Amino acid sequence: MILAIILPVALSIWLAMQQAKEQFYSELDNFSVRVLARVQQVADQAREALNEADAHAATTCSPQHLLTMRRIAYTHRYVQEVLWLHEGIPQCSSLEDHQVSVTFPAPDHITADGYRTWLTSVNDLGLKHKMTAMGSEHHVVMIDPESFIDVIPLGHEQIHTLLFGTQRNQIIISSKPLNAAVWERIKHQYARTLTLDSTVYRLHRLPELGLAIATWSSTVPLQKKLHQQLMLWLPIGLFTSLLASFLLLRLLRRLRSPRNGMLDALNSHAIQVLLPAHYFAAEWKDRRRGGACSLEATRWQFLIAGYFYSACRTNRADYPLNRRYCTENIYRSRYLAAAAPGDTHLDKPVG
């Protein structure tokens, strides 16, 4: 009975929590998927720009070559600049027609299809602004990291994202400054979910790109979703609990009733009634008419727990009067509380 009351309510609360978490995590994961789609879109456009630059047939850094690089930078949304490198030193670009005094370091990552990638602040403008770069053998395209996370959340919740490299654990771009202690936990976090200071972080690693995406949001939206789910599931659990309790009470009442108790006892042959022979009146009928010996108990019937058990009848002529007399038929009794001992209607089976 206790389980019938508690179990449906507990199950409804558990389901509400699971549904709220699933919806909350789904929003974070969907945002990560959209960021990943944007990263793939930018990377594909960078590959396309590099293929166009490598396909030119003009002399290196000639006016025709410079014009080709300018056109590529102009027609590709995410490409900021196209450079031509020799031994890591830019010889010319879509913005400059002469060599600049900077040198690109070794690439941070090399993709499966052979493209080199950097996160670098190398430039000849005197700015400490990090840019991402993707390059083939000689050409390199510069991309603003903001392009990777230029994604608007679909819901009303405020979701932040972080993109970092997995080989050197460098933050590429973050939509919000991240606490140093949290960053230390995230870059060494291999589980998918991390909860710190009422904030939930979801992590997705992309080994083929050497990147990882972390999205996070406050737990306030999770609490709101939990409240909404409780408003849905808790009434269902309470109704189920009440219904189960009602049905269980009815079942227990029937199973524990005197009638069912006696039925079970009789079916299992646990009750036998022993009556001496002088309680019976043997009445022999005419055998020449083909009649059988009829034996009936007179005025010896039993009132047990509100039920009337009539005496058995048998037509076996050789039934000994002094053997065990077994109850075989059960009839519901009438209300016998007012019946005085010796009433004649008790001598007959009633139903």
Buried (B, 14 or more C-beta within 10 A) or exposed (E): EEEBBEBBBEBBBEBBBEBBBEBBBEBBBBBBBBBBEBBEBBBEBBBBBBEBBEEBEEEEBEEEBBEBBBBBBEEBEBBBBBBBBEEBEBBBBBBBEEBBEBEBEEBBBEBEEEBBBBBBEBBEEEEEEBBBBBBBEBBBBBBBBEBBBBBEBEEEBEBBBBBBBBEEEEBBBBBEEBEEEBBEEBBEBEEEEBEEEEBBBBBBBBEEBBBBBBBBBBBEBBEEBBEBBBEEBBEBBBEBBEEBBEEBEEEEEEEEBEEEBBEEEBEEEEBEBEBEEEEBEEEEEEEEEEEEBBBBBEEBBEEEEEBBBBBBEBEEEEBEBEEEBEBEEBEEBEEBEEBEEEEEEBBEBEE
